[in-house]
């Protein structure tokens, strides 16, 4: 890959679809065909792992890959903030001391830490920073010839998503594996339910209801001896700024939207409209994100998906997806199908989907041949952004129009410590 990332042209809906593969299954869904790849790590057969993003999810991802592969070791850590690195370092040295092999010179901090960690001799890099940074990190990792585990979502705007798709195509050409953190694709029980639905157990799918209704999450404040600039405050509370997280419809509800996409063959919808706003989280500390969204997606064949997400305390909660068909209904996470033959539920249990992601990744590196989840992880990210922008604008958006967006969220320079984010979106304005 050249020093400068390839800037893809603005694809039409048809051209975007052509970059992926036909939906045929779950764990292998969205893979690109590539030649078999032999393991190329150190001579002692150690799989060297680097982590970018030392939050809770990143630390968990390291533990997952170390559990998935007995010969894996973590050898490099990176984060914008040294205190976050130290927290992860302490956890790993306590819980997996025999697999912690990070030399001090392989610890990197700062916004551009990804540029340094990929210069080390790691074999695979785990991307677990706020989503805003994903495009640049994917490009750097692939350019350096590293296999990638990429947390969801992959971008916070359309240009960023296109950059990630281009990087995944570059990874394909290099025989590198890219595995997505859209974890339900690696859950055996959910795979069984979706296989049955796609196999016709409820007839033809007519519509889908998808809910991610939950409470609020963490919020961080500086310690008495700390002073945070406005930019640092946003970075440390990245969930609440759409330029960092994509808003919670993208950062969290993407899991539900991804299952909708899975059931509809990983093809983009034709149009979307939605509503959303802030009712409970109205204080300045909650940044510029909404606390609820309802979005309606429609595909070219007329089928629809009705998606709801909310982050409010003391309310009714539900996280599940319901596929309504001509001959029955299926609860995807409740793992139950009702049709004319009665009620079916799987006897399978959810067997460590977070570890399964890394089993597939490490097996692909060690000889099974590369896998690439690039198409579906980009498509699902774009669908979430499509719903967000429909709700923000109050308009019914068309996919082709949406894909032409050139809006890039975030500061123009990291030197701008007083960066002021966009105001909360008001539909109709």
Phi, psi and omega in degrees: 000142179292165180300320177270134181296142178293129178265108183291152175288165181283109184281147168286172178302319181295315180294323179297317180297327183293343181282344182257191179243168179292137179288122182225347182191195186252290185300325180264000185296134177081013180280154173262146176286129180215157176293155180299144183242127176277152180291136186230027181282195184296164186295339179273009175072018176282134174267113185269126187246135173242142180244131171245111181112091188264047172269193180297318180291320179295316178298320177296321180296321176298314179298324179294316182288329177290329175286325183290330185227114185293342182256013178271146174222146175272126186236357180205142179228146179211142177197160177295330187237134182293328179296327177290320176301316183295325177296312178297317179302314180296318180296312183293321179293337177274314189272328184223051186304324183288348180246009178262116183222050183263112174284153182302327180287352178254025172248126187231141180228167181104165182301325184262024183300333181297331181292333181271319185295328182286350176278348178281178185269028176295152177265326184222142179240137178258123182258110185222028175276176170307143187303334179308326187272353186300315182302311181295323181289321176298314180299316181295318182295314182291320178301325181274000177079030181260144168288154190226133160254122188242113177293160178271158340285179186259355182192170178241002178206166184298312179302322178295319179296322178294324177297319179294318179299318178297320179294323178294323176293323175295320177298319177302314183293336180265358181073028180263147178271142173229115180245136184267150175276014172284084200291335182295339176295344182247016178263122187293321181293316178295321175301319181296317180296312182294323176301319179292319179297312179292339177277357174106010183296337176243021183074212177278133177292129179260316180203165179228136172251128185229121185238134169226081184253113188213182181270188180277165182247197186287160171216134185251144175232154181291151174289163183306329181266010181250149173231120180254134171289164176306321180293316180296322178301320179292317180298321182282342176240047191298337180303331192259015178231121187295336178287342178259321185253338188087003189077162189288342172297330180268316185287322184247309184293349177303330178300318178289315180298325179295323178290326173300311180301317179303311182294333180258027171074019180054039174251140181293151173289167179272326183209167179203141167224160184194171175228158178183175179168197181235116177244319183258321181260082185253350181289158182301328183298342180272014172067223184235022180265161174279168171246001174202148176219145164228125183230146179238115178258142176229137180262168185300331181273006176097346180291151184231163170226133181249112190242136184227134173218150183204141172237088179219141177279157173063034179234168173298131180245145173199133173234100180194167182226136184236120178261121180258124183240177180291344182230012179166188180222146179234134170262115189288309180277336172282350171058051183218140177233133176240125177212192183298338180276353181121211182245131177240141171220147184284147174269353178288155173249163177284107189260081168058059184299327180294325177283324180303322178306317186277335172298313179296320180295310184290325176295324179295323180288324185276000174146346180288344183102148187296146171240155184214106179272015189303316185298308187287329181288329175285316180301315181292324175298314180296322177298318178296316178295325177301313178295319178301311183292329176295316179291317178302317186276334186076012182250159169275118184259147173259141184303313182300320178294314181301319183291350177271358183301136175246012181289126177244121183273146175113172182290152177283336181217139177286352175285346181279080182290345179258023184307131178254118182289167177300150175293166177300132182295136176244112182305141179091350178251000000 
